[in-house]
Amino acid sequence: MRVLERGHILESLAEYSRTGLEGEGRFVLVSGEAGVGKSTLLDEFELASPDARWFHGACDGLSTPRPLGPLLDVAGQVGGELSKQFRDGAPRDELFATVLRELDRPGTLTVLAIEDIQWADESTLDLLRFLGRRVRDVSVLIIATYRDDSLAPSDPLRIVLGDLATQRTTRRVSVAPLSEQAVAELAVDSSLEPGELFRLTGGNPFFVTEVVRSGSGPIPPSARDAVLARVAQLSDAARDAVQVAALVGTRVDAPLLDAVCGASPNALDELVSSGVLVSDAGSLRFRHEITRLAVEQEVPAHRRRPIHASILAALVAAGCEDEARLAHHAEGADDHERALAFASRAGRRAADLASHREAAAQYERALRFADGQDGAVVADLCDRFAFEASLIDRFQDAADARERALQLWRQVGNPLREGDTLRRLSSTMWRLCRGRESGEYTKAAVAVLEPLGPTAELGWAYMSVAGECAAEADFDGGLLAARKAQGIAEQLHLPAVLSDALNAEGNVLAFSGGDWEPRMRRALEVALAAGAAESAGRAYANLYEFYRASMRFAEGEWSYVDGVAFCDEHDIPVYLTCLYGHRTEALVSTGQWDEAVALGRRVLAGTASPINRLTSLVSVGAVLARRGDAAAWDLLDEALEASLGTAETIWIATAGLPRVEAYWLENRLPEAARELEAAYPHAMQCNEWVRGALAAWLRRTGVDLPVPVDRVAEPYRLAATGDVAAAERAWTAVGCPYDAALALFDSGAEPGLREALARFESLGADAAAQATRREMRRRGFRSVPAGARASTRSHPSGLTRREGEVLELICSGHSNAEIAGRLYISAKTVDHHVSAVLAKLGVPSRGEAASEAARLGLVGAAK
């Protein structure tokens, strides 16, 4: 783990060491809570002070510590007279005088580090006083560390610290917990959510490190053991109180503890002095949430229910109106009736406050206690939970709840709610990339709702019809449905329905090549004016998508910036994730690949519906393919499978064309042709930019399928007519450097290919650079630059390091499954590596690859 936010302390210690080297010693008191990194700080400082003499001593956390234990440690390191005096049982004053002489070496800095002086015995405390009063004229830096979170008011160390503080040579350093930003840096390569990790650990480096390393649960055994070891030292009364406190929550009112378990002031003082609790603004709180959780988990099961019941009774008696808190304790007490009532009210309140994660959690809790309730009550709870779950991108949970609600609404005979649930299921299935089911639910919703006359539910159902028509290129049908929805919205004065209907019309116009922008902007304006947060989030996401899809990056920047801020402020992760996904596409197009991969991986590591994963899968997969990383195939394979599930042309084309490029980069032209033929009918129904990309890849791979020149975007049209210089300028003008380099590649002329090669290399597009060299050699150009990665250059057949490893295992007779196990990669990735090896060796089978490797003497080249 990296050491963060300690630079200023290290600089201070370095300054004190310079003063000590000049003969004016310093005594530095380093304080901080347990696990904050005091020992790590000393290790870092020692590494930065290679010319100093270092001696280390430590106090024992024992019930009866060693007298002068730190000095005994130092004697073992110094040897000589000090060690002899210990063996001979010299008086304490002689030992003190000797250690002071040993520390003083003029012209050389000596550092004496004594750790954990909160456990110091009386003689060691006297040693600290002795050294603190005499360090001024000695070439020494004394560093004493202690925990400031476990000192009782009467602890003898407090008196010593006060005495040392009066000395001119004493300096104090406080080591604070890490900030949320530093915690995020430490968690960057994990799947942990930084904000939650910070809340859990309070920024304590030990807890952060242990949680990140465990990667499994919120409380790794090492952290739990550290907490429980401290709790075990408490008195029986304090242990009883802290167990109740852990079930109360992070913040604890002393009167509540007293009401529940009769916690005495002495017990509370003990909890504070031990560092388990902190007295803060008139109440008590756990210093770290991880401490509370560790204690909570240790409360025996048979004690939990009565404790929760007592807490609930005390809260109700005190007039508590916090339904979320009451619901928590009602659930812990297994009080079904009150858990259902409190959780239902808490869910509605959270939803009103746009706290959608909390609302979903409360409705989920209510449903756990809803058995035996009236069918309409349960169905309504299912719908409420599903709505909140959909806003936080938990669409499988939403689908399960809505299918249950649908059955219940049918049973109770409420066709309006039945129809509304059907149309919401349509949207849910679309998010889950289950396109055919989505269409079936849309038709069923309209069939149920139309006989009921104009309603908001019917307006939204027509919006779903418009979306499906647009995806199927039935643009007339899509416009008709969208305008039907607008008519209902205007008739019934429903601004949210109107916004979504305008949004639907904008979608149809975007897919058909019409002027989508006015409708989409109007959809956003209506939603914002009406306070319709979900509709506004949808409008922001679609606006940014269409700006990006038409390569209007600068024009559309406002929709991304404002949209992210809006969705974050209103807690709408589903559209926030959608915006992030389209951002990865824009970053890839504009050559910002590192940023695209970082953001895409963040999306993929979080909670995202299949449809929201798609854009990031394609973006990260495309970048990895251009960099020659076969890990791209796992992403591109998942993207293709999801896109086929949507049954929508735009998604199938979006996932298919990057696969064509990836195969082409690996010189696997038959596979590229197969992918092109599969993507062709879908891409032809998309906008001019997608059709243009289709035409370009048809040309590069030699696949003979028609794409009219007048139906592609300008840069592609210029390239198709042979004006590659103009095409390059057009791509550069819209800010797409990789596409500009591809235009130069398409020239086939030596200057264009050499310039393309240089640009690919500057972008880090190793695979594209290799493809360019391959083309230059094919055309017979001389002096082809050998700028490939060192691992690829060193291999006689241009295999990457990983491909060389795969070839070695092929030659050893291993199957693909065995290779996957040996290299710790997926079987699909192995399949792609094997195909790339066969293509580069120019052989059709594994057996011939082994023979060719033996003939060329390649066995061992990967080692």
C-alpha positions in Angstrom: 0.0 0.0 0.0 1.2 3.5 -0.8 1.8 6.0 2.0 -0.4 9.0 1.3 -0.9 12.4 2.9 2.2 12.1 5.1 4.6 14.2 3.1 4.2 17.3 5.4 5.1 15.2 8.4 8.1 13.6 6.8 9.3 17.1 5.8 8.9 18.2 9.4 10.9 15.2 10.7 13.6 15.9 8.1 13.8 19.5 9.4 14.1 18.3 13.0 16.8 15.8 12.0 18.9 18.6 10.4 18.7 20.6 13.6 19.7 17.5 15.5 22.6 16.9 13.2 23.8 20.4 14.0 24.0 19.5 17.7 20.6 20.8 18.9 18.5 17.7 19.5 14.8 17.4 19.2 12.2 15.3 21.0 9.2 14.6 18.8 5.9 13.3 20.1 4.0 11.6 17.4 0.3 10.9 18.2 -2.6 9.3 16.5 -5.2 6.7 16.9 -4.5 3.0 16.6 -3.9 1.9 13.0 -3.4 5.4 11.7 0.1 4.6 10.5 2.6 5.8 13.0 4.9 2.9 12.6 4.6 3.1 8.8 5.6 6.8 9.1 8.7 5.8 11.0 9.6 3.2 8.4 9.3 5.8 5.6 11.4 8.2 7.5 14.1 5.6 8.2 14.2 4.8 4.5 14.6 8.5 3.8 17.5 8.8 6.4 20.1 6.3 5.3 23.0 8.2 6.9 21.5 8.3 10.4 22.1 5.8 13.2 18.8 4.2 14.2 17.8 2.6 17.4 14.4 1.2 18.1 12.6 0.4 21.3 8.9 -0.4 22.0 6.7 -0.5 25.1 4.7 -3.7 25.8 0.9 -3.8 25.8 1.0 -6.3 28.7 -0.8 -6.2 32.0 2.7 -6.1 33.6 5.1 -4.6 31.1 8.9 -5.0 31.2 10.5 -2.3 33.3 12.5 -0.1 31.0 11.6 -2.4 28.1 12.4 0.1 25.3 15.8 0.8 26.9 16.5 -2.9 27.1 15.7 -3.1 23.3 18.2 -0.3 22.6 20.9 -1.9 24.8 20.7 -5.0 22.6 21.3 -2.9 19.5 24.0 -0.6 21.0 25.9 -3.3 22.9 29.0 -2.1 24.8 28.7 -0.4 28.1 24.9 -0.1 28.1 24.4 -3.7 27.5 27.0 -4.6 30.2 25.3 -2.4 32.7 22.0 -4.1 32.1 23.6 -7.5 32.6 25.3 -6.3 35.8 22.1 -4.8 37.2 23.4 -1.2 37.3 21.2 1.5 39.0 18.6 3.2 36.8 20.4 6.6 36.9 23.6 5.1 35.5 21.6 3.5 32.7 20.0 6.8 31.9 23.3 8.6 31.8 24.9 5.9 29.7 22.2 5.9 27.0 22.5 9.7 26.7 26.2 9.3 26.1 25.6 6.6 23.6 23.1 8.7 21.7 25.5 11.7 21.3 27.8 11.2 18.3 28.7 14.7 17.1 28.7 14.9 13.3 26.3 12.0 13.1 22.6 12.0 13.5 21.3 9.4 15.9 17.6 8.6 15.8 16.0 6.9 18.8 12.4 5.7 18.0 10.3 4.5 21.0 6.9 3.2 20.0 3.7 2.9 21.9 4.6 4.9 25.0 0.9 4.7 26.1 2.0 1.4 27.5 5.1 2.7 29.2 6.0 1.5 32.7 6.9 4.1 35.3 10.6 3.8 34.8 10.3 4.3 31.0 8.2 7.4 31.7 11.0 8.7 33.9 13.4 7.9 31.1 11.3 10.0 28.7 11.4 12.9 31.1 15.2 12.5 31.6 15.9 12.6 27.8 13.4 15.4 27.1 15.2 17.7 29.6 18.7 17.0 28.2 18.2 16.5 24.5 19.0 20.1 23.6 22.8 19.7 23.5 22.9 16.2 21.9 23.1 15.3 18.2 19.9 13.2 18.4 16.4 13.0 17.2 14.1 11.2 19.6 10.7 10.1 18.3 8.1 8.7 20.7 4.8 7.5 19.3 1.6 7.0 21.2 -2.1 6.4 20.8 -4.1 9.4 21.7 -7.5 7.6 21.4 -7.0 5.4 24.5 -5.7 7.6 27.2 -7.8 7.9 30.3 -7.9 11.4 31.9 -5.8 10.1 34.8 -3.3 8.2 32.7 0.3 9.0 34.0 1.4 9.6 30.4 -0.7 12.7 30.3 1.4 14.2 33.1 4.6 13.3 31.3 3.3 14.8 28.0 2.5 18.0 29.8 6.0 18.1 31.3 7.7 17.4 27.9 5.6 20.1 26.3 7.2 22.8 28.4 10.7 21.9 26.9 12.0 24.1 24.1 13.2 21.1 22.2 9.8 19.2 22.1 7.8 19.1 19.0 4.4 17.6 18.5 3.1 15.8 15.4 -0.4 14.5 15.0 -1.0 11.8 12.4 -4.6 12.2 11.1 -6.7 9.6 9.3 -6.7 9.7 5.5 -9.0 11.9 3.6 -11.8 10.4 1.4 -9.6 11.3 -1.7 -6.7 9.3 -0.3 -8.9 6.3 0.5 -10.2 6.5 -3.1 -6.6 6.3 -4.4 -5.8 3.3 -2.3 -9.0 1.6 -3.5 -8.5 2.4 -7.2 -7.6 -1.1 -8.3 -10.3 -2.8 -6.2 -14.0 -3.2 -6.8 -14.8 -1.3 -3.6 -16.8 1.9 -3.7 -14.5 4.7 -2.2 -17.2 6.6 -0.4 -18.5 3.5 1.4 -14.9 2.4 2.2 -14.2 5.8 3.7 -17.4 5.6 5.8 -16.6 2.1 6.9 -13.0 2.8 8.0 -13.1 6.5 8.9 -9.9 6.9 6.9 -7.9 4.7 9.2 -5.0 3.3 7.1 -4.9 0.0 8.8 -8.6 -0.7 8.3 -8.4 0.6 4.7 -5.5 -1.6 3.9 -7.0 -4.7 5.4 -10.4 -4.2 3.7 -8.8 -3.6 0.3 -6.5 -6.6 0.7 -9.3 -8.9 1.7 -11.5 -7.8 -1.1 -14.3 -10.0 0.2 -16.3 -8.7 3.2 -16.4 -5.4 5.0 -14.6 -6.8 8.0 -11.5 -8.9 7.3 -10.5 -11.2 10.1 -7.3 -9.1 10.9 -9.4 -5.9 11.4 -12.1 -7.7 13.4 -9.5 -9.3 15.7 -7.9 -5.9 16.3 -11.2 -4.5 17.4 -12.3 -7.4 19.5 -8.9 -7.5 21.3 -9.5 -3.9 22.5 -13.1 -4.7 23.5 -11.9 -7.8 25.5 -10.0 -5.5 27.8 -13.1 -3.7 28.9 -15.0 -4.3 32.1 -18.2 -6.4 32.0 -20.4 -3.3 32.3 -18.6 -1.5 29.5 -18.7 -4.6 27.2 -22.5 -4.9 27.8 -22.9 -1.2 27.0 -20.8 -1.3 23.8 -22.8 -4.3 22.5 -26.0 -2.4 22.9 -24.4 0.7 21.4 -23.3 -1.3 18.4 -26.9 -2.3 17.8 -28.1 1.3 18.3 -25.9 2.6 15.5 -22.9 4.7 14.8 -24.1 7.6 16.9 -25.4 6.8 20.4 -27.2 9.0 22.9 -26.2 8.3 26.5 -29.8 8.5 27.8 -30.8 5.9 25.3 -28.1 3.6 26.5 -29.1 4.2 30.0 -32.7 3.4 29.2 -31.9 0.2 27.5 -29.1 -1.3 29.6 -28.5 1.1 32.5 -25.1 2.1 31.3 -23.4 4.0 34.1 -21.3 7.1 33.6 -18.2 5.1 34.6 -18.9 2.5 31.9 -19.3 5.2 29.3 -16.1 6.9 30.4 -14.3 3.6 30.0 -15.6 3.2 26.5 -14.4 6.7 25.6 -11.0 6.4 27.3 -10.4 3.0 25.6 -10.9 4.7 22.2 -13.9 2.5 21.2 -16.3 5.4 21.4 -15.7 9.1 20.9 -17.5 11.9 22.8 -18.6 14.3 20.1 -21.0 17.3 20.2 -23.0 16.1 23.2 -23.3 12.5 22.0 -21.2 9.4 21.6 -20.1 7.8 18.4 -18.0 4.9 17.2 -14.7 6.1 16.0 -14.9 3.8 13.0 -17.9 2.1 11.5 -15.8 -1.0 11.1 -15.5 -1.1 14.9 -19.2 -1.0 15.3 -19.8 -3.7 12.8 -17.2 -6.0 14.4 -18.8 -5.6 17.8 -22.3 -6.0 16.3 -21.3 -9.3 14.7 -20.1 -10.6 18.0 -23.4 -10.0 19.8 -24.9 -13.5 20.3 -28.0 -14.2 18.2 -30.1 -15.0 21.3 -29.4 -11.5 22.7 -30.0 -9.5 19.6 -33.8 -9.7 19.3 -34.5 -8.6 23.0 -31.9 -5.8 22.7 -33.5 -4.5 19.5 -36.9 -4.7 21.1 -35.7 -2.7 24.1 -34.1 -0.1 21.8 -37.4 0.2 19.8 -39.5 0.6 23.0 -37.1 3.3 24.3 -37.2 5.2 21.1 -41.0 5.0 20.8 -41.3 6.1 24.4 -39.0 9.1 23.7 -41.2 10.2 20.8 -38.7 9.3 18.1 -40.1 10.2 14.6 -37.3 8.7 12.6 -39.2 5.9 10.7 -36.0 4.5 9.1 -34.4 4.1 12.6 -37.6 2.6 14.0 -37.9 0.2 11.0 -34.4 -1.0 11.6 -35.0 -1.9 15.2 -38.5 -3.3 14.5 -36.9 -5.7 12.0 -34.2 -6.6 14.5 -36.9 -7.3 17.1 -38.8 -9.4 14.5 -41.8 -7.2 15.1 -43.6 -7.8 11.7 -46.4 -5.3 12.1 -44.3 -2.4 13.1 -41.5 -3.3 10.7 -44.0 -3.2 7.8 -45.5 0.1 8.9 -42.3 1.9 9.7 -40.5 0.7 6.6 -43.3 1.6 4.3 -43.4 5.2 5.7 -39.7 5.4 5.6 -39.6 4.4 2.0 -42.1 7.0 1.0 -40.2 9.7 2.9 -36.9 8.7 1.3 -38.4 8.7 -2.2 -39.9 12.2 -1.6 -36.4 13.3 -0.7 -34.8 11.7 -3.8 -32.9 9.3 -1.7 -33.6 6.4 -4.0 -31.1 3.9 -2.6 -32.6 4.3 0.8 -36.1 4.2 -0.5 -35.4 0.9 -2.3 -33.9 -0.5 0.9 -36.9 0.4 3.0 -39.4 -1.0 0.5 -37.4 -4.1 0.3 -37.5 -4.4 4.1 -41.3 -3.8 4.1 -41.8 -6.6 1.6 -39.9 -9.0 3.9 -42.8 -8.5 6.4 -45.7 -8.2 3.9 -46.8 -11.8 3.8 -50.4 -12.2 4.6 -51.3 -8.6 3.7 -53.9 -7.6 1.2 -52.8 -8.3 -2.4 -53.2 -4.7 -3.4 -51.0 -3.6 -0.5 -48.2 -6.0 -1.5 -48.5 -5.2 -5.2 -48.2 -1.5 -4.5 -45.1 -2.1 -2.4 -43.7 -4.2 -5.2 -44.3 -1.4 -7.7 -42.8 1.2 -5.4 -39.7 -1.0 -4.7 -39.3 -1.7 -8.4 -39.4 2.0 -9.3 -36.8 2.9 -6.8 -34.6 -0.1 -7.8 -34.8 0.9 -11.5 -33.5 4.4 -10.7 -30.5 2.9 -9.0 -29.9 0.4 -11.9 -31.0 -2.7 -10.1 -33.2 -3.9 -13.0 -33.2 -7.6 -12.3 -34.6 -6.9 -8.8 -37.1 -4.5 -10.4 -38.1 -7.2 -12.9 -38.7 -9.8 -10.2 -40.8 -7.3 -8.1 -42.8 -6.2 -11.1 -43.6 -9.7 -12.2 -44.9 -10.4 -8.7 -46.9 -7.2 -8.8 -48.4 -8.1 -12.2 -49.8 -11.3 -10.9 -51.3 -9.6 -7.8 -52.9 -6.7 -9.8 -54.5 -9.3 -12.0 -55.8 -11.2 -9.0 -57.3 -8.1 -7.4 -58.8 -7.0 -10.7 -57.1 -3.6 -11.2 -56.6 -3.2 -15.0 -55.1 0.3 -14.7 -52.3 -0.9 -12.4 -52.0 -4.1 -14.4 -51.4 -2.1 -17.6 -49.0 0.3 -15.9 -47.0 -2.6 -14.5 -46.9 -4.2 -18.0 -45.4 -1.1 -19.6 -42.9 -0.7 -16.8 -41.9 -4.4 -17.4 -41.4 -3.5 -21.0 -38.8 -0.8 -20.0 -37.3 -3.2 -17.5 -36.8 -6.0 -20.0 -35.2 -3.5 -22.4 -32.7 -2.5 -19.7 -32.0 -6.2 -19.2 -31.3 -6.6 -23.0 -34.4 -8.9 -23.4 -35.8 -7.1 -26.4 -38.4 -9.6 -27.5 -39.9 -9.8 -24.1 -39.9 -6.0 -23.9 -41.9 -5.8 -27.1 -44.4 -8.4 -25.9 -45.0 -6.4 -22.7 -45.5 -3.2 -24.6 -48.2 -4.7 -26.8 -49.9 -6.2 -23.7 -49.8 -2.9 -21.9 -51.5 -1.0 -24.8 -54.1 -3.8 -25.1 -55.0 -3.4 -21.4 -54.8 0.4 -21.2 -56.5 1.6 -24.4 -60.0 0.5 -23.4 -59.6 2.6 -20.2 -59.4 5.8 -22.2 -56.7 8.6 -21.9 -54.5 8.1 -18.9 -50.9 8.9 -17.9 -50.2 5.1 -18.0 -51.5 4.9 -21.6 -49.3 7.9 -22.6 -46.2 6.2 -21.3 -47.2 3.0 -23.0 -47.4 4.9 -26.3 -43.9 6.2 -25.5 -42.7 2.6 -25.3 -44.3 1.9 -28.7 -42.4 4.9 -30.2 -39.1 3.6 -28.9 -39.7 0.1 -30.3 -40.8 1.5 -33.7 -37.6 3.6 -33.9 -35.4 0.6 -33.1 -37.2 -1.3 -35.9 -36.8 1.6 -38.4 -40.6 2.1 -38.4 -40.2 5.8 -38.2 -43.7 6.7 -39.2 -45.2 4.4 -36.6 -42.8 5.8 -34.0 -43.7 9.4 -34.7 -47.4 8.5 -34.6 -47.1 6.8 -31.2 -45.0 9.7 -29.7 -47.5 12.3 -30.8 -50.4 10.2 -29.4 -48.5 10.3 -26.1 -48.1 14.1 -26.4 -51.8 14.5 -27.0 -52.7 12.6 -23.8 -50.1 14.6 -21.9 -51.5 17.9 -23.1 -55.1 16.9 -22.5 -54.5 15.8 -19.0 -51.8 18.4 -18.1 -49.1 15.8 -17.4 -45.7 17.4 -17.8 -43.6 14.3 -17.0 -45.5 12.3 -19.7 -45.1 15.3 -22.1 -41.3 15.4 -21.5 -41.0 11.6 -22.1 -43.2 11.8 -25.2 -41.0 14.6 -26.6 -38.0 12.6 -25.7 -39.5 9.6 -27.6 -40.1 11.8 -30.7 -36.5 13.1 -30.5 -35.3 9.4 -30.5 -37.3 8.6 -33.6 -36.0 11.7 -35.4 -32.4 10.9 -34.4 -32.7 7.3 -35.8 -34.3 8.6 -39.0 -31.8 11.3 -39.6 -34.2 14.1 -38.7 -33.6 17.2 -36.6 -33.8 15.7 -33.1 -32.3 18.5 -31.1 -35.3 20.9 -30.7 -37.5 18.1 -29.4 -34.9 16.8 -27.0 -34.1 20.3 -25.6 -37.8 20.9 -25.2 -38.2 17.5 -23.3 -35.5 18.6 -20.9 -37.0 22.1 -20.4 -40.4 20.6 -19.6 -39.0 18.1 -17.1 -36.8 20.6 -15.3 -39.7 23.1 -15.1 -42.0 20.4 -13.6 -39.4 19.0 -11.2 -39.8 15.6 -13.0 -36.3 14.3 -12.1 -36.5 10.9 -13.8 -37.6 12.5 -17.1 -34.9 15.1 -16.8 -32.3 12.4 -16.2 -33.5 10.5 -19.3 -33.4 13.7 -21.4 -29.9 14.6 -20.4 -28.7 11.0 -21.2 -30.3 11.0 -24.6 -29.2 14.5 -25.5 -25.6 13.5 -24.8 -25.9 10.2 -26.6 -27.1 11.9 -29.8 -24.5 14.7 -29.7 -21.8 12.0 -29.3 -23.4 9.8 -32.0 -23.3 12.8 -34.5 -19.7 13.6 -33.5 -20.7 17.0 -32.0 -18.5 16.6 -29.0 -17.9 20.3 -28.1 -21.6 21.2 -28.7 -22.8 18.4 -26.5 -20.4 18.9 -23.6 -22.9 20.9 -21.6 -25.4 18.0 -21.6 -22.8 15.7 -20.1 -21.6 18.2 -17.4 -25.1 19.4 -16.5 -26.5 15.9 -16.7 -23.9 14.3 -14.4 -24.4 17.0 -11.9 -28.2 16.7 -12.0 -28.2 12.9 -11.8 -25.7 12.9 -9.0 -27.6 15.6 -7.0 -31.0 13.8 -7.5 -29.6 10.3 -6.8 -30.4 8.8 -10.2 -27.6 6.3 -10.9 -29.3 4.7 -13.8 -28.9 7.8 -16.0 -25.6 8.8 -14.4 -24.2 5.4 -15.5 -25.8 5.9 -18.9 -24.0 9.2 -19.2 -20.7 7.7 -18.1 -21.1 4.9 -20.7 -21.6 7.4 -23.5 -18.7 9.4 -22.2 -16.4 6.4 -22.6 -17.5 6.4 -26.3 -16.7 10.0 -26.7 -13.3 9.6 -25.0 -12.4 6.7 -27.3 -13.4 8.7 -30.4 -11.4 11.8 -29.3 -8.2 9.7 -28.5 -8.4 10.0 -24.7 -8.0 6.2 -24.2 -6.6 6.0 -20.7 -9.5 8.1 -19.4 -12.0 6.0 -21.4 -10.6 2.7 -20.0 -10.5 4.1 -16.4 -14.1 5.3 -16.6 -15.3 2.2 -18.4 -13.8 -0.1 -15.9 -15.4 1.9 -13.1 -18.8 1.4 -14.7 -18.2 -2.3 -15.2 -17.0 -2.7 -11.7 -20.2 -1.1 -10.3 -23.9 -1.9 -10.3 -25.1 -1.4 -13.9 -27.8 -3.0 -15.9 -26.8 -5.0 -19.0 -27.9 -2.1 -21.4 -25.8 0.4 -19.4 -22.8 -2.0 -19.4 -22.9 -2.3 -23.2 -21.3 1.1 -24.1 -18.4 0.6 -21.6 -17.8 -3.0 -22.8 -17.5 -1.8 -26.3 -15.3 1.2 -25.5 -12.9 -0.6 -23.2 -12.8 -3.6 -25.6 -12.1 -1.3 -28.6 -9.2 0.4 -26.8 -7.7 -2.9 -25.6 -8.0 -4.4 -29.1 -6.1 -1.4 -30.6 -3.4 -1.8 -28.0 -3.0 -5.5 -28.9 -4.4 -6.8 -25.6 -6.4 -10.0 -26.1 -8.3 -9.3 -22.9 -10.4 -7.2 -25.3 -12.2 -10.3 -26.5 -13.9 -11.1 -23.2 -15.5 -7.6 -23.2 -16.4 -7.7 -26.9 -17.9 -11.1 -26.5 -20.1 -10.0 -23.6 -21.1 -6.9 -25.6 -22.1 -9.0 -28.6 -24.2 -11.3 -26.5 -26.0 -8.4 -24.8 -26.6 -6.6 -28.1 -28.2 -9.7 -29.7 -30.4 -9.9 -26.6 -31.8 -6.4 -27.3 -32.7 -7.4 -30.9 -32.1 -3.7 -31.8 -30.1 -2.8 -34.9 -28.2 0.1 -33.3 -26.9 -2.1 -30.4 -26.0 -5.0 -32.7 -24.1 -2.7 -35.0 -22.4 -0.9 -32.1 -21.2 -4.2 -30.7 -20.4 -5.8 -34.1 -18.2 -3.3 -35.8 -15.5 -3.1 -33.1 -15.2 -6.9 -33.4 -14.6 -6.5 -37.2 -11.8 -4.0 -36.3 -10.3 -6.3 -33.7 -10.2 -9.3 -36.1 -8.6 -7.0 -38.8 -6.0 -5.8 -36.3 -5.0 -9.5 -35.7 -4.9 -10.1 -39.5 -7.8 -12.6 -39.2 -9.6 -11.5 -42.3 -12.0 -14.4 -42.6 -13.4 -13.8 -39.1 -13.6 -10.1 -39.9 -15.6 -10.8 -43.0 -18.0 -13.0 -41.1 -18.6 -10.3 -38.5 -19.1 -7.7 -41.2 -21.7 -9.8 -42.9 -23.6 -10.3 -39.7 -23.5 -6.6 -38.8 -24.3 -5.3 -42.3 -28.1 -5.4 -42.2 -28.2 -3.7 -38.8 -25.6 -1.0 -39.5 -27.4 -0.1 -42.7 -30.4 1.0 -40.7 -28.3 3.2 -38.4 -27.2 6.8 -38.8 -24.7 8.1 -41.4 -21.8 7.7 -39.1 -22.4 4.0 -38.4 -23.1 3.4 -42.1 -19.8 5.2 -42.9 -17.9 3.0 -40.4 -19.5 0.0 -42.1 -18.4 1.2 -45.5 -14.8 1.8 -44.3 -14.5 -1.7 -42.9 -16.0 -3.3 -46.0 -13.3 -1.5 -48.0 -10.4 -2.5 -45.7 -11.4 -6.1 -45.5 -12.3 -6.5 -49.2 -15.9 -7.6 -48.5 -18.1 -6.7 -51.4 -21.4 -5.4 -50.0 -23.0 -2.1 -51.1 -23.2 1.1 -49.1 -24.3 4.2 -51.1 -21.7 7.0 -50.8 -24.4 9.6 -50.3 -25.7 7.8 -47.2 -22.5 8.1 -45.2 -21.0 11.0 -43.1 -18.7 13.4 -44.8 -15.3 12.0 -43.7 -16.3 8.6 -44.8 -17.7 10.0 -48.1 -14.4 11.7 -48.8 -12.4 8.6 -48.1 -14.7 6.5 -50.3 -14.2 8.9 -53.3 -10.4 8.7 -52.9 -9.8 12.1 -51.3 -8.1 10.7 -48.2 -6.3 13.9 -47.5 -9.6 15.7 -47.2 -10.9 12.8 -45.2 -8.0 13.1 -42.8 -8.6 16.8 -42.4 -12.3 16.2 -41.8 -11.6 13.7 -39.0 -9.1 16.0 -37.5 -11.6 18.8 -37.5 -14.2 16.8 -35.5 -11.5 15.7 -33.1 -11.0 12.0 -33.9 -7.2 11.3 -34.2 -7.5 7.5 -34.6 -10.0 7.8 -37.4 -7.7 10.5 -39.0 -4.8 8.0 -38.9 -7.0 5.3 -40.4 -7.8 7.7 -43.3 -4.1 8.0 -43.9 -3.8 4.3 -43.8 -6.5 3.9 -46.4 -4.4 6.0 -48.8 -2.1 3.0 -49.5 0.6 5.5 -50.4 4.0 5.3 -48.6 3.8 8.9 -47.1 0.3 8.2 -45.8 1.2 4.9 -44.3 4.3 6.3 -42.6 2.3 9.1 -41.1 -0.4 6.8 -40.0 2.2 4.6 -38.3 3.5 7.6 -36.4 0.1 8.6 -35.3 -0.9 5.1 -34.2 2.3 4.9 -32.2 1.6 8.2 -30.5 -1.8 7.0 -29.5 -0.4 3.7 -28.1 -2.3 1.8 -30.7 0.2 -1.0 -30.9 -2.0 -3.4 -32.9 -2.9 -0.7 -35.4 0.8 0.1 -35.8 1.6 -3.6 -36.4 -1.2 -3.7 -39.0 0.4 -0.7 -40.7 3.8 -2.3 -40.8 2.2 -5.4 -42.2 0.6 -3.4 -45.0 3.9 -1.6 -45.7 5.7 -4.9 -46.0 3.0 -6.3 -48.2 3.4 -3.3 -50.6 7.1 -3.8 -50.7 8.2 -0.6 -48.9 11.7 -0.5 -47.6 13.0 0.5 -44.2 9.8 -0.2 -42.4 10.2 1.2 -38.8 10.4 -1.5 -36.2 8.6 0.3 -33.5 6.6 -2.5 -32.0 6.7 -3.3 -28.3 10.0 -4.9 -27.3 8.2 -8.2 -26.5 6.7 -8.3 -30.0 9.9 -7.2 -31.8 11.9 -9.8 -30.1 9.8 -12.7 -31.3 10.7 -13.9 -34.8 7.0 -14.2 -35.9 5.8 -11.0 -34.3 4.0 -12.8 -31.5 3.2 -10.8 -28.3 4.6 -12.1 -25.0 1.3 -13.8 -24.2 0.9 -15.3 -27.7 4.4 -16.7 -27.3 3.4 -18.3 -24.0 0.3 -19.8 -25.7 2.4 -21.2 -28.5 4.8 -22.8 -26.0 1.8 -24.6 -24.4 0.4 -25.6 -27.8 3.7 -27.2 -28.7 3.6 -29.0 -25.3 0.3 -30.6 -26.3 -2.0 -28.7 -23.9 -5.6 -28.1 -24.7 -7.2 -24.7 -24.6 -8.8 -25.4 -21.2 -5.4 -26.5 -19.8 -3.8 -23.3 -21.2 -6.5 -21.2 -19.6 -5.8 -22.8 -16.2 -2.0 -22.4 -16.5 -2.2 -18.8 -17.6 -5.1 -17.8 -15.3 -7.1 -16.4 -18.2 -10.6 -17.3 -19.6 -11.1 -20.0 -22.1 -12.5 -17.4 -24.6 -9.4 -15.4 -24.3 -7.3 -18.5 -25.0 -9.4 -19.2 -28.1 -8.6 -15.7 -29.4 -4.9 -16.0 -28.6 -4.8 -19.4 -30.4 -6.5 -17.9 -33.5 -4.1 -15.0 -33.5 -1.1 -17.3 -33.3 -2.4 -19.4 -36.2 -2.9 -16.3 -38.3 0.5 -14.9 -37.6 2.2 -18.2 -38.4 0.0 -18.6 -41.5 -1.2 -22.1 -40.5 -4.8 -23.5 -40.2 -4.4 -25.8 -37.2 -2.8 -26.3 -33.8 -0.8 -29.3 -35.0 0.6 -27.4 -38.0 1.4 -24.5 -35.6 3.5 -26.8 -33.5 5.2 -28.1 -36.6 5.9 -24.6 -38.0 7.2 -23.5 -34.6 9.6 -26.4 -34.6 10.7 -25.7 -38.2 11.4 -22.0 -37.4 13.0 -22.8 -34.1 10.4 -20.8 -32.2 9.9 -23.1 -29.2 11.5 -21.3 -26.3 11.2 -17.9 -28.0 8.6 -16.8 -25.5 10.8 -17.6 -22.5 
